[in-house]
Amino acid sequence: MQNFIFISPNFPTNYWQFCRELKNNGMNVLGIGDQPYDELKPELKDSLNEYYKVGSLENYDEVYRAVAFFAFKYGRIDWLESNNEYWLERDAALRTDFHITSGFQTSDMPRIKYKSKMKEYYQKAGIATARYHMVDDYAGCKAFVDEVGYPVVVKPDNGVGASDTHRLSSDAQLKEFLVYKTAHHPDVEYIMEEFVRAEVNSYDAIIDANGNPIFEAGNVSPMSIMDIVNDNDNSIYYIIKDLPEDTRAAGRAAVKSFGVKSRFIHFEFFRMTEDQASMGKKGQIVALEVNMRPCGGFTPDMINFARSTNVYKIWADMIAFGGTDMPVGEHFYCPFAGRRDGKHFVYSHEQIMQKYQQNMRMVDRIPDALSGAMGNQMYVATFSTRAEMEQFYSDVLATTDAANAEAQKELSSILALGEPETAPAPVEKTAAPAAKPAAQPKPRKTTRTAKKK
């Protein structure tokens, strides 16, 4: 039986499904987290063979001892993963220290965590990138701005999501940012990039041990996550009904360039909404950044709804057997709408639910840790046509605020960008499993908290 250590299996709250599918495939699933065992979801408890509570996942020594305990008790650790951006470097360090060769090592981190390093590998794949400058002093930054023009975007070179991301539109704002950096983050390396007028298109895929995709999908973010966070705005994005061929080609080329194997990935690209001489024409794909984990929050569930499948199982099958025979069914648009608390919406929650009860797939409050980028109240639905999806967004996000008319006009213009004029690729058969599933072991009693020896 293979041993799989899942770091922080309780966050996001839907990640217990990865553990369940691993256990269903006959693997020994061992969790390490800082949440008390009694507070774990019952579904997660049932999906783990054993759980080790640490005082803090930030404490490397504690987590190291937890992994050592599991290795002593169960033998060689075959896999260690969190599927979480925040812990990518921690995961790699643990794999390196315990000689777990099934995933990225510490030496792999620069190209997949530092935005400046990513550009080299995107360029090797033949994908255009935005010009950039590593933030130094005012003179150096101003020289870059004189070359590319305002606005520019500044963010940590090694950062998670859109946190601490700034759009600078004047010399005064540049000076303010440099004062902020000196006062609050003097040791953080920031990257400054030319502003790209675009929407974000993603390539979401499960890659096997040979670097080949066994499942592919994608989402579109018409509104900038940076603006959503900085402006405390509502949030929208959607799983596209059929992955455009140029996104598929760019995603596959980047997978090869970055040397991705045995992972669930989320690669982000700009699709330009107007011509920019330094990068290309309207509609062209430009690199943004790679994320060596599933798209955040509830997106795996949304992909399931949009493709009538189970990506948790596809991923677990890839881990256990090298491939999958999980079918992919009818395709849909699957929009996410995140309402922000404090806004005055035209339609109440009850009215939205009544109108879209046949389409709704998930309705819930968003955890505080994710609300900055995703809003506070989420609605996830499926639709067969783009027009139905656009009406859904119009209804869910309509407000009575004075700025509502202008906001709705902007949203309509963004959605009106439409999709690339490319025919969807034929549905591909997923790779056959490398071996038949092992006989299911009898359920084992989950231990509350392993005691250190």
Order of alpha helices (4+ residues) and beta strands (2+ residues): beta-alpha-beta-alpha-beta-alpha-beta-alpha-alpha-alpha-beta-alpha-beta-beta-alpha-beta-beta-beta-beta-alpha-beta-alpha-beta-beta-alpha-alpha-beta-alpha-beta-alpha-beta-alpha-alpha
